[in-house]
Amino acid sequence: MSELKRINVGKRLSDVVVHNGVAYFAGQVPNDTTLDVEGQTKDVLNTIDELLAELGSDKTRILSVQIFMPNIAEFAGMNRAWDAWVPEGKTPARATIEARLANPDYKVEIMLTAAVD
């Protein structure tokens, strides 16, 4: 049986669970909800970078991403942050979904899977 590795284990969820070389991320939300959608997206992407580094991986190894936004009208602002962050030629499969989020101050939540060694 393969070992499971969990990062930032909480009562309800772990930030990341790794199994068989794949990291499954919980939805990552901004730390600073006073920022606009572009700033919140950058904030979340920084958290993702930190978690990937802790796993010995990086954003070039992301397999798929789901981005949740309560207001799809802010899509362009989210994409500005995303486009500046994602490596050219290493873009993952991605979906963006309009959805109500757990905190009304969240403008974005990002969930992903990534390959790790």
N, C-alpha and C positions, 0 to 999 in steps of 0.2 A: 504494500500500500504506500502511495506517495505521501510525503510529508506536506503539511500545510503550514504556511508562514502567514502570520497576521501582523499588521502594523496599526498602531494606535487603536487598540481594542477598547471599545466602550461597551456600555450596557446594552445598547441597541444595535450597534454596528461597528465594524472595523473599517478604517479608511481604505485599507488594501488587504486582499487575501491573494496569496500566490499558491498556485498548484500546477505541477507539471510544466514549469517554465512560462506560465502565463499569469500576469498580475491583473486582478479584477478590482477596479477602483470603485468605491462608493461615490455617489454624487458629491463633488467638491464645490463648496460655496465660498463666497468672498468673506474675508475677515473684516473688511471695512465697507459697511453698507451705505456710507455717506457718498461714495464715489458714483460717477455716472456708469453706464453700461460698459464703456470701453475700459474704465479704470477697474471696475469689478472683474471684468474678464482677465485683465492683466494680473490682478491679485490672485485669482483662481489658478491661472497658468503658472504663476510663481510657486504656488503650493504644489502643483503637479510636478514641476521641475524638481522640487525638494524631495518629494516622495519617490520619484523615479531614481534620483541620485542615491537615496537610501537603499534602494533595491539593486544598485549597480547597473542601472539602465538609463535611458534618456529618451527624449521625444522622438528620435529617429526610429525607435522600436515600438511606437504606438500602432496598434492594429486597427482599432475602431474607437469612435467617439460619438457620444450622444450629448447634445447641448440642449438644455431646457431653458426657455425664456418665457416669462409671463407676458411680455409685450413684443411680438414679432416685428413691430414697427421699428424696434431698436436694433434690428438685424445688422444694419450697416456698421453701427458702432462696435458691436461684438466682433464682426468680421475684420475691422481695422486692427484690433488687438490680436486676433487669431492669425491674420495674414502676416503680421510682423513677427510672430512667434514660431509658426510652423515652418520647418525647413523645406525649402523648395526641392521638389523631387522625392520627398519623404512623407507626403501627405497621407494620412490614414483614411479609411472609410469613415464617413461622417454623416450624421443626421442631425437636423435642428428641429426641435419640437416646441410649439407654443403650449405652455402648461402653467397652471397656478403652482407656485412654489411654497414651501413650508413657512417661509418668512416673507411677508409682503414687501420688505425692503430689499430682498434679493432680486437682482436683475438678470442673473445667469447662474446656472448650475451645470457642471460638466462631469460626466461619467465616462470612463474609458476602460479599455483592456490594452495591455502592452506585453510584449515579449521580454522575458528576463532570462539571464543565464544562471 
